[in-house]
Amino acid sequence: MSTETLEPALDQDQRLAIEDFLVDYGHAIDDGELQSWPDRFTEDGVYKITTRENFDGGLPLGIFLCEGRGMMADRIKVLQTANIFEPHTYCHILGRPSLSGPSGGHVQARTNFHVIRTMQDGRTESFAVGKYIDLIAMDSGAPLLAERTVVLESRRIDILLVFPI
């Protein structure tokens, strides 16, 4: 007989809280609420963007990396004050997440996404397609991202990667 202590499975309220959290993340970016982006992560949370090719190959090299809320907040401050880019907006379309866990106090999630970008002149285009691979901490019952890996299907990246995806 095993002496391991099994962690309880996610209940419906936890699942719903996580699903709402993941949807709200996309809506906040779409609505230009970038200053709230770091607050969706744990203090030492990690955000990275990579390609499917690198992810599948276990290659550590990626396109973008932020480690900790401080680095994320700096990224948003620079974006709002120093970066010069053509104004545009995103529209996130998310698939239903698959959730597993908790394990080690974290829930694992995978959510497919499609981000459509609209430029100031009205031009609309498919900007990014891929999946989020998330490690979610339940902080006092509320979900926070401990790690978000954005895995892009294509290795062709637009140089106008300004906002978090």
C-alpha positions in Angstrom: 0.0 0.0 0.0 1.4 3.4 -1.0 2.1 6.0 1.7 1.9 8.9 -0.8 -0.7 11.5 0.0 -2.8 12.2 -3.0 -3.8 15.7 -3.6 -7.6 16.2 -4.2 -8.7 16.6 -7.8 -9.9 20.0 -9.0 -13.5 20.7 -8.1 -16.0 22.5 -10.4 -15.5 25.8 -8.6 -11.7 25.7 -9.0 -12.1 24.7 -12.7 -14.4 27.6 -13.3 -12.2 30.1 -11.5 -9.2 29.0 -13.6 -11.1 29.1 -16.9 -12.4 32.6 -16.0 -8.9 33.7 -15.1 -7.5 32.5 -18.4 -10.2 34.3 -20.4 -9.8 37.5 -18.3 -6.1 37.4 -19.1 -6.8 37.7 -22.9 -9.6 40.2 -22.4 -7.3 42.5 -20.3 -4.6 42.5 -23.1 -7.3 43.0 -25.8 -8.7 46.0 -23.8 -5.3 47.6 -23.3 -5.1 46.9 -19.6 -1.4 46.1 -19.8 -0.5 47.6 -16.4 -2.5 44.7 -14.8 -0.5 42.0 -16.8 2.3 41.4 -14.2 -0.4 41.1 -11.4 -1.7 37.9 -13.1 1.6 36.2 -12.2 3.1 35.0 -8.9 5.9 37.3 -7.6 8.5 35.0 -9.2 6.4 34.1 -12.2 7.9 33.3 -15.6 6.6 34.4 -19.0 8.2 33.1 -22.2 7.5 32.9 -25.9 9.0 30.2 -28.0 8.3 28.3 -31.2 6.7 24.9 -31.5 9.9 23.7 -33.1 12.0 24.7 -30.1 9.4 23.6 -27.6 9.1 20.1 -29.1 12.8 19.8 -29.4 13.3 20.7 -25.8 15.5 23.7 -26.8 15.7 26.4 -24.2 16.3 29.2 -26.7 13.1 31.3 -27.1 11.9 34.6 -28.5 11.1 36.4 -25.3 11.6 35.9 -21.5 10.5 37.7 -18.4 11.4 36.3 -15.0 9.4 37.9 -12.1 6.8 40.6 -11.8 9.5 43.3 -11.7 10.8 42.4 -15.2 7.2 42.3 -16.5 6.4 45.7 -15.0 9.6 47.1 -16.6 8.5 45.7 -19.9 5.1 47.4 -19.7 6.7 50.7 -18.6 9.1 50.7 -21.5 6.3 49.8 -23.9 4.2 52.7 -22.7 7.0 55.3 -22.5 9.9 54.5 -24.8 8.9 52.1 -27.5 7.7 53.6 -30.8 5.3 51.3 -32.7 2.2 51.6 -34.9 -0.9 51.5 -32.7 -2.8 48.3 -32.9 -5.1 46.0 -30.9 -5.3 42.3 -30.3 -8.4 40.0 -30.2 -7.7 36.7 -28.4 -9.8 33.7 -29.4 -9.3 30.9 -26.9 -10.1 27.2 -26.9 -11.4 25.5 -23.8 -8.4 24.7 -21.5 -7.5 21.2 -20.6 -6.6 21.2 -16.9 -4.8 18.6 -14.8 -3.7 18.5 -11.2 -3.2 19.9 -8.8 0.3 18.5 -8.4 2.8 20.1 -6.1 0.3 22.9 -5.4 0.0 23.8 -9.1 -2.5 23.1 -11.8 -1.3 22.5 -15.3 -3.2 24.0 -18.2 -3.1 23.9 -22.0 -5.1 26.4 -23.9 -5.0 26.8 -27.7 -5.2 30.4 -28.9 -5.5 32.6 -32.0 -4.6 36.3 -31.8 -6.0 38.6 -34.4 -4.3 42.0 -34.8 -6.0 45.1 -36.1 -3.8 48.0 -37.1 -4.7 51.7 -36.9 -5.6 51.8 -40.6 -8.2 49.0 -40.0 -6.1 46.2 -41.6 -6.9 43.0 -39.7 -4.7 39.9 -39.8 -4.0 36.6 -38.1 -1.0 37.6 -35.8 -0.3 34.5 -33.7 -1.6 30.9 -33.4 -0.4 28.4 -30.8 -0.9 27.2 -27.3 -0.4 28.4 -23.8 1.3 25.9 -21.5 0.6 27.1 -18.0 1.5 26.3 -14.5 -1.1 27.9 -12.2 -0.7 28.5 -8.5 -3.8 28.7 -6.4 -3.0 31.7 -4.1 -5.7 31.7 -1.4 -8.1 30.1 -3.8 -7.4 32.6 -6.6 -5.4 31.5 -9.7 -2.1 33.1 -10.6 0.3 32.1 -13.3 3.5 30.6 -11.9 4.7 30.1 -15.5 3.2 30.8 -18.9 4.9 29.4 -22.0 3.5 30.8 -25.2 4.2 28.2 -27.9 3.8 29.7 -31.4 3.0 27.4 -34.3 5.1 29.3 -36.7 8.7 30.3 -36.4 8.0 33.3 -38.6 7.6 36.1 -36.0 6.4 39.6 -36.9 8.8 42.2 -35.6 5.8 44.1 -34.1 5.7 41.8 -31.1 4.9 44.6 -28.7 2.2 43.4 -26.3 2.2 40.2 -24.3 0.3 37.5 -26.2 
